[in-house]
Amino acid sequence: MFPYTITDKEFRQLAAYIKANFGIYLKEEKKVLLVGRLSPVLQQLQIDTFSDYYDYLLSDKSGEALTTLINKISTNHTFFMREAGHFHFLKEKVFPTLLPSLPKKDLRIWSAGCSTGEEPYTLAMLIDEYLNHEKKLWDRKILATDISENALSIAKTGIYNKQAVASLPKNWRLTYLIQHNNEEFEVIDDIKREIVFRRFNLMRPVFPFKKKFHIIFCRNVMIYFDHQTKLALIDKFYHWLEPKGYLFMGHSESIDKEYQKFHYIIPSVYQKE
């Protein structure tokens, strides 16, 4: 049956399932978007209704249905140097005070919700430029995670088109990218090796990390969560930051003033007390 329609009951059912599994809160006005993104899936599976699709999700034990669902509904819009003020703040304010305080020269950064990889690659380039000849003295780790396998597969290749890399500083484009043709650019292996890409669901009740992070980037992810889900995640970020560690959020995101654990630094940047 195509085109597909969704009843109010079916939408509430699917929206609750998506929120429970991924934390994404779909308001009523997202009904058309949900139908548009999932209709090709129903058609391919030869499923007639969203009720039948919901039953299919519940019955699938392979995990494939869940993976396809999140790949379809997640938004992976990002670009190099997005919200560039954060990277300038890192270079000018954070690194000069944070790095001298790390006696073991062990710097751990998490890009949570890394999408197609532009954010962690930008961070790796910034660190390479900042540390310069001292880089070999440092143990640098950038963990980049996302829930979308599709986004991560692009991130791992490190290949982007001309428009995607245009926002990078010219010297970075010359230093850190290989131009394959007029339209394709690939991140050099030295930068790729700085990053570990992993599929990760931020709704996991327990995070399995061995060490805490000095910096966490989670930008433009929590805009899809309701208030309680957002607070629970911020609590986890607080736990997994080292003392005096930094949390970077999207420019349209903030932590409520009554939440006393984080210290406000500048808009969308917070520090663990």
KOLVOKE-451674 format. One line per 4 residues: number of its first residue (from 0); their letters; for each residue x, y, z of N, C-alpha, C. Coordinates in pm, whole numbers. Layout:
<recs>
NUM) a) X Y Z X Y Z X Y Z | ...
</recs>
This chain:
<recs>
0) mfpy) 85 -119 0 0 0 0 89 124 0 | 79 205 -102 164 323 -112 89 430 -191 | 82 556 -149 155 611 -34 94 566 100 | 177 570 203 136 523 334 77 638 416
4) titd) -13 602 506 -65 697 604 -44 637 742 | -44 723 843 -24 677 980 -134 733 1068 | -194 649 1150 -297 695 1243 -232 758 1365 | -312 831 1443 -260 892 1565 -206 785 1661
8) kefr) -277 675 1671 -234 566 1759 -101 508 1712 | -89 486 1581 35 430 1526 152 525 1548 | 126 653 1531 233 752 1552 278 752 1698 | 183 752 1791 218 752 1934 297 627 1971
12) qlaa) 257 515 1912 324 387 1935 469 391 1889 | 488 436 1766 623 443 1709 707 548 1779 | 646 664 1810 719 772 1876 768 726 2014 | 684 652 2087 723 601 2218 837 500 2205
16) yika) 830 418 2102 935 318 2079 1068 386 2046 | 1062 488 1963 1183 561 1924 1243 634 2044 | 1158 694 2126 1208 764 2245 1271 666 2344 | 1207 551 2362 1260 452 2457 1394 397 2413
20) nfgi) 1414 381 2283 1536 320 2232 1647 419 2199 | 1610 540 2157 1711 635 2110 1707 771 2181 | 1605 793 2263 1594 922 2332 1534 1033 2249 | 1510 1008 2121 1460 1112 2031 1311 1133 2056
24) ylke) 1274 1257 2083 1135 1292 2113 1071 1350 1988 | 973 1279 1935 904 1324 1814 771 1388 1850 | 759 1516 1821 633 1586 1845 534 1553 1734 | 408 1588 1756 302 1557 1660 333 1610 1521
28) ekkv) 397 1727 1515 424 1787 1383 529 1710 1303 | 592 1611 1365 691 1529 1295 627 1408 1226 | 495 1402 1230 425 1286 1173 454 1270 1024 | 447 1379 951 470 1374 806 615 1333 777
32) llvg) 708 1387 855 849 1352 838 871 1202 861 | 810 1149 966 826 1008 998 772 919 885 | 655 954 834 596 877 725 686 883 602 | 737 1002 571 821 1018 453 949 937 460
36) rlsp) 1009 931 578 1137 860 592 1119 708 602 | 1006 665 655 988 522 677 908 451 567 | 836 526 486 755 464 381 837 374 288 | 958 416 244 1038 325 160 1075 195 230
40) vlqq) 1091 201 363 1124 81 439 1005 -16 438 | 886 37 464 767 -47 462 745 -107 324 | 769 -26 223 750 -74 86 847 -187 54 | 972 -170 94 1074 -272 68 1041 -402 142
44) lqid) 991 -388 264 957 -506 344 821 -565 307 | 749 -494 220 614 -536 179 521 -543 300 | 532 -439 383 445 -424 500 341 -318 469 | 215 -346 501 106 -259 457 76 -142 550
48) tfsd) 96 -160 681 58 -55 776 169 -32 878 | 162 83 944 261 113 1047 240 28 1172 | 118 -22 1192 96 -116 1301 172 -246 1276 | 166 -293 1152 241 -414 1116 392 -389 1126
52) yydy) 435 -267 1090 577 -234 1099 622 -233 1245 | 537 -182 1332 569 -180 1476 583 -323 1528 | 492 -410 1487 501 -551 1527 631 -614 1475 | 668 -575 1354 793 -625 1294 915 -581 1376
56) llsd) 913 -454 1420 1022 -403 1504 1034 -484 1633 | 921 -513 1695 922 -586 1822 966 -731 1805 | 934 -789 1690 963 -931 1670 1105 -956 1618 | 1166 -854 1560 1300 -874 1501 1404 -889 1611
60) ksge) 1475 -998 1610 1577 -1026 1711 1720 -1003 1658 | 1732 -975 1530 1865 -960 1470 1926 -823 1496 | 1841 -725 1526 1889 -587 1544 1890 -508 1415 | 1866 -574 1303 1868 -505 1173 1756 -403 1162
64) altt) 1638 -439 1211 1523 -348 1201 1549 -220 1279 | 1607 -234 1397 1638 -119 1481 1744 -31 1415 | 1844 -94 1355 1951 -19 1287 1895 58 1169 | 1810 -6 1091 1749 62 976 1664 179 1022
68) link) 1590 159 1130 1503 265 1182 1584 389 1219 | 1692 372 1296 1768 490 1339 1842 554 1223 | 1886 473 1127 1950 530 1009 1853 620 932 | 1726 583 933 1625 660 858 1582 786 931
72) istn) 1570 777 1063 1511 892 1134 1613 990 1189 | 1740 949 1198 1841 1040 1253 1879 1145 1149 | 1906 1265 1197 1947 1375 1111 2098 1393 1122 | 2167 1381 1010 2314 1387 1013 2365 1509 938
76) htff) 2319 1625 982 2361 1748 917 2478 1808 996 | 2593 1817 933 2709 1879 998 2805 1926 890 | 2910 1994 930 3011 2038 833 3137 2075 911 | 3248 2085 839 3375 2122 902 3366 2263 961
80) mrea) 3425 2279 1079 3430 2408 1149 3291 2460 1185 | 3195 2367 1201 3061 2411 1242 3070 2477 1380 | 3003 2592 1395 3010 2670 1518 3157 2692 1554 | 3225 2760 1463 3371 2773 1467 3423 2837 1595
84) ghfh) 3338 2916 1663 3381 2979 1787 3429 2880 1891 | 3372 2760 1888 3416 2657 1984 3560 2617 1961 | 3599 2606 1836 3737 2564 1805 3836 2677 1837 | 3795 2800 1815 3880 2913 1854 3895 2920 2005
88) flke) 3786 2892 2077 3790 2894 2223 3881 2783 2276 | 3875 2666 2214 3965 2557 2251 4111 2600 2238 | 4142 2657 2124 4281 2693 2094 4331 2806 2182 | 4246 2906 2206 4291 3027 2273 4275 3023 2425
92) kvfp) 4177 2947 2474 4147 2948 2618 4165 2813 2686 | 4112 2707 2624 4111 2576 2690 4249 2511 2687 | 4305 2494 2570 4434 2425 2558 4545 2491 2641 | 4558 2624 2640 4668 2685 2717 4659 2659 2867
96) tllp) 4537 2638 2920 4524 2612 3064 4511 2464 3095 | 4444 2390 3008 4420 2248 3034 4545 2162 3012 | 4612 2181 2900 4722 2090 2865 4837 2094 2966 | 4878 2211 3016 4986 2210 3117 4946 2140 3247
100) slpk) 4815 2122 3269 4769 2057 3393 4762 1906 3380 | 4801 1853 3264 4796 1708 3241 4939 1653 3245 | 4987 1615 3362 5128 1576 3376 5165 1452 3295 | 5069 1365 3272 5099 1243 3195 5086 1264 3045
104) kdlr) 5056 1387 3005 5038 1420 2863 4942 1322 2795 | 4830 1305 2861 4727 1211 2815 4598 1292 2795 | 4563 1320 2672 4447 1404 2639 4337 1317 2579 | 4220 1316 2645 4108 1234 2599 3987 1321 2566
108) iwsa) 3939 1307 2443 3827 1386 2393 3721 1292 2337 | 3595 1324 2364 3483 1245 2309 3396 1335 2224 | 3380 1297 2098 3284 1361 2008 3160 1273 2007 | 3060 1310 2086 2939 1229 2102 2833 1278 2005
112) gcst) 2791 1190 1915 2702 1233 1807 2784 1294 1695 | 2887 1220 1653 2985 1276 1558 2935 1281 1415 | 2820 1220 1388 2761 1220 1255 2860 1167 1151 | 2881 1242 1044 2966 1194 934 3114 1228 952
116) geep) 3152 1272 1072 3294 1280 1105 3362 1414 1098 | 3293 1516 1047 3361 1645 1032 3407 1704 1164 | 3328 1686 1270 3366 1742 1400 3493 1678 1457 | 3501 1545 1471 3625 1488 1525 3746 1512 1437
120) ytla) 3729 1515 1304 3843 1545 1217 3891 1688 1239 | 3797 1781 1257 3835 1919 1287 3913 1927 1417 | 3867 1853 1518 3937 1850 1647 4078 1793 1631 | 4092 1687 1554 4224 1625 1534 4319 1720 1462
124) mlid) 4268 1794 1365 4351 1892 1294 4394 2004 1387 | 4302 2050 1470 4333 2157 1565 4441 2113 1664 | 4429 1991 1715 4528 1940 1809 4664 1925 1742 | 4664 1875 1620 4789 1858 1547 4859 1993 1528
128) eyln) 4784 2094 1491 4842 2226 1470 4891 2284 1603 | 4812 2268 1709 4846 2329 1837 4970 2266 1899 | 4975 2133 1899 5088 2064 1962 5213 2067 1876 | 5193 2068 1745 5304 2080 1650 5411 1974 1679
132) hekk) 5534 2017 1704 5645 1923 1723 5635 1844 1854 | 5556 1893 1948 5541 1822 2076 5438 1710 2068 | 5371 1699 1955 5262 1602 1942 5307 1460 1975 | 5428 1425 1935 5476 1287 1957 5494 1256 2105
136) lwdr) 5498 1360 2190 5514 1340 2334 5380 1310 2403 | 5271 1330 2328 5138 1319 2386 5069 1189 2347 | 4989 1138 2440 4899 1027 2412 4763 1091 2386 | 4723 1095 2262 4601 1165 2223 4495 1064 2182
140) kila) 4375 1081 2233 4266 993 2199 4141 1076 2169 | 4086 1059 2051 3956 1118 2020 3860 1002 1992 | 3763 984 2080 3658 887 2056 3544 958 1985 | 3501 905 1873 3391 964 1796 3280 861 1783
144) tdis) 3163 892 1837 3054 796 1838 2929 854 1774 | 2850 764 1718 2719 803 1664 2631 679 1664 | 2502 701 1659 2409 588 1658 2382 538 1517 | 2415 619 1417 2385 585 1278 2502 515 1210
148) enal) 2481 392 1168 2583 318 1093 2613 388 961 | 2511 442 897 2531 511 769 2625 629 785 | 2602 709 890 2688 825 914 2831 782 944 | 2845 679 1027 2979 632 1064 3056 576 945
152) siak) 2987 512 853 3057 457 736 3117 568 652 | 3048 681 643 3104 798 573 3222 854 651 | 3204 865 783 3309 920 868 3439 840 857 | 3426 709 856 3546 624 852 3623 637 721
156) tgiy) 3554 664 611 3625 682 483 3704 812 484 | 3650 915 551 3717 1045 555 3720 1115 420 | 3626 1082 334 3621 1143 200 3501 1238 193 | 3528 1362 149 3425 1466 147 3432 1543 16
160) nkqa) 3321 1605 -18 3320 1682 -143 3375 1822 -121 | 3386 1893 -229 3448 2026 -230 3376 2123 -138 | 3242 2117 -139 3163 2209 -57 3184 2180 92 | 3197 2052 126 3210 2014 266 3339 2067 329
164) vasl) 3447 2072 252 3576 2112 307 3605 2261 288 | 3515 2331 220 3541 2471 187 3557 2559 310 | 3493 2521 422 3498 2604 543 3625 2584 624 | 3707 2487 586 3835 2468 656 3934 2578 617
168) pknw) 4020 2620 709 4125 2715 672 4208 2659 556 | 4254 2748 469 4326 2703 349 4449 2619 384 | 4524 2660 488 4645 2585 522 4611 2445 575 | 4494 2430 637 4449 2298 681 4413 2211 561
172) rlty) 4346 2270 464 4309 2193 344 4435 2141 274 | 4540 2223 271 4664 2184 205 4742 2081 289 | 4733 2093 421 4813 2008 510 4746 1874 539 | 4615 1876 558 4547 1759 613 4457 1685 514
176) liqh) 4448 1733 393 4361 1669 294 4439 1630 169 | 4397 1519 109 4450 1479 -22 4340 1501 -123 | 4372 1574 -229 4271 1600 -332 4277 1490 -437 | 4168 1413 -450 4165 1304 -547 4126 1353 -686
180) nnee) 4035 1446 -691 3994 1509 -817 3937 1645 -782 | 3870 1706 -872 3821 1841 -847 3712 1845 -742 | 3651 1729 -715 3535 1727 -626 3558 1650 -496 | 3657 1561 -490 3675 1475 -373 3804 1502 -299
184) fevi) 3791 1511 -166 3907 1532 -79 3904 1429 32 | 4021 1374 66 4029 1272 170 4121 1317 282 | 4077 1294 405 4159 1325 523 4281 1234 523 | 4398 1290 553 4522 1212 550 4521 1107 661
188) ddik) 4598 1002 642 4599 890 737 4646 932 876 | 4741 1026 885 4790 1069 1016 4678 1126 1102 | 4583 1194 1040 4469 1249 1113 4366 1140 1139 | 4344 1052 1042 4250 942 1063 4289 858 1185
192) reiv) 4419 838 1201 4467 752 1311 4444 813 1449 | 4412 942 1453 4388 1008 1581 4251 974 1640 | 4165 914 1556 4024 900 1593 3981 754 1594 | 3905 718 1696 3841 585 1702 3691 607 1682
196) frrf) 3636 554 1574 3493 565 1547 3421 442 1601 | 3311 464 1673 3232 354 1728 3083 388 1721 | 3003 285 1697 2858 303 1708 2822 300 1856 | 2743 396 1897 2713 409 2040 2579 477 2058
200) nlmr) 2498 422 2146 2366 478 2178 2376 553 2311 | 2354 682 2307 2364 765 2428 2258 731 2532 | 2160 650 2494 2056 608 2588 2096 485 2669 | 2215 432 2644 2262 318 2725 2258 355 2872
204) pvfp) 2204 267 2957 2197 301 3100 2334 317 3165 | 2432 242 3116 2568 250 3171 2667 268 3056 | 2755 366 3070 2858 387 2968 2980 301 3004 | 3039 233 2906 3141 131 2937 3286 180 2930
208) fkkk) 3310 308 2952 3444 362 2933 3535 326 3051 | 3664 314 3019 3762 283 3124 3815 409 3190 | 3826 516 3112 3879 642 3166 3783 756 3135 | 3795 861 3214 3712 979 3192 3777 1070 3088
212) fhii) 3699 1165 3039 3743 1254 2932 3775 1392 2987 | 3863 1461 2918 3894 1600 2952 3801 1696 2880 | 3753 1654 2763 3664 1738 2682 3558 1648 2618 | 3432 1691 2629 3324 1622 2558 3253 1722 2468
216) fcrn) 3242 1688 2342 3161 1764 2246 3032 1686 2225 | 2919 1745 2256 2789 1687 2221 2702 1801 2174 | 2712 1829 2045 2652 1951 1992 2535 1917 1898 | 2424 1987 1923 2306 1973 1837 2253 1830 1834
220) vmiy) 2268 1763 1948 2213 1629 1966 2094 1635 2061 | 2111 1706 2172 2008 1708 2275 1885 1789 2236 | 1891 1861 2125 1772 1932 2076 1662 1834 2038 | 1697 1707 2019 1599 1606 1983 1543 1532 2104
224) fdhq) 1590 1569 2224 1549 1500 2346 1452 1585 2426 | 1367 1519 2506 1284 1596 2598 1368 1633 2721 | 1307 1711 2810 1382 1771 2921 1445 1666 3012 | 1369 1564 3049 1420 1463 3141 1533 1380 3078
228) tkla) 1517 1347 2951 1621 1270 2881 1750 1352 2873 | 1734 1480 2845 1850 1571 2837 1922 1580 2971 | 1847 1597 3080 1909 1607 3213 1983 1480 3251 | 1923 1366 3218 1988 1238 3250 2119 1223 3174
232) lidk) 2121 1268 3049 2243 1259 2970 2349 1356 3021 | 2308 1476 3057 2403 1574 3112 2466 1520 3240 | 2387 1451 3322 2441 1387 3443 2550 1286 3407 | 2526 1209 3302 2626 1109 3260 2752 1178 3209
236) fyhw) 2735 1285 3133 2851 1359 3085 2931 1414 3203 | 2861 1465 3302 2930 1517 3421 3013 1407 3486 | 2955 1291 3500 3027 1179 3562 3151 1141 3482 | 3141 1143 3349 3250 1095 3264 3350 1202 3225
240) lepk) 3338 1319 3284 3439 1424 3266 3535 1424 3384 | 3662 1447 3354 3760 1469 3459 3727 1602 3529 | 3768 1619 3656 3751 1749 3720 3813 1860 3635 | 3742 1970 3624 3780 2085 3540 3766 2056 3389
244) gylf) 3704 1942 3356 3682 1910 3215 3571 1995 3155 | 3567 1998 3022 3476 2087 2951 3370 2010 2873 | 3247 2063 2875 3139 2012 2793 3100 2120 2693 | 3106 2085 2565 3065 2176 2457 2931 2129 2401
248) mghs) 2832 2219 2402 2701 2189 2347 2678 2277 2224 | 2569 2251 2152 2538 2335 2036 2497 2475 2078 | 2513 2571 1990 2483 2710 2024 2336 2732 2060 | 2248 2644 2015 2106 2657 2050 2070 2578 2174
252) esid) 2171 2519 2239 2148 2436 2358 2209 2501 2482 | 2153 2467 2596 2206 2521 2721 2169 2428 2837 | 2233 2450 2950 2201 2377 3073 2122 2471 3163 | 2013 2422 3219 1930 2506 3304 2010 2562 3421
256) keyq) 1977 2685 3458 2051 2753 3565 2039 2680 3699 | 1926 2612 3721 1909 2542 3848 1995 2416 3858 | 2051 2373 3744 2142 2258 3746 2279 2309 3790 | 2316 2276 3914 2429 2342 3978 2565 2277 3953
260) kfhy) 2570 2158 3892 2696 2087 3886 2797 2152 3792 | 2752 2194 3675 2843 2252 3577 2856 2403 3599 | 2975 2452 3573 3001 2596 3580 2992 2655 3440 | 2907 2756 3424 2890 2822 3295 3016 2902 3260
264) iips) 3070 2881 3140 3189 2953 3096 3152 3061 2995 | 3103 3019 2880 3048 3108 2777 2927 3035 2721 | 2843 3102 2641 2727 3031 2586 2764 2898 2521 | 2700 2792 2566 2714 2654 2516 2843 2584 2558
268) vyqk) 2922 2646 2647 3043 2581 2699 3036 2580 2852 | 3056 2462 2910 3045 2444 3055 3167 2367 3106 | 3198 2390 3235 3313 2323 3296 3268 2249 3421 | 3321 2130 3440 3292 2053 3561 3364 2116 3679
272) e) 3290 2139 3785 3350 2202 3904 3449 2107 3970
</recs>
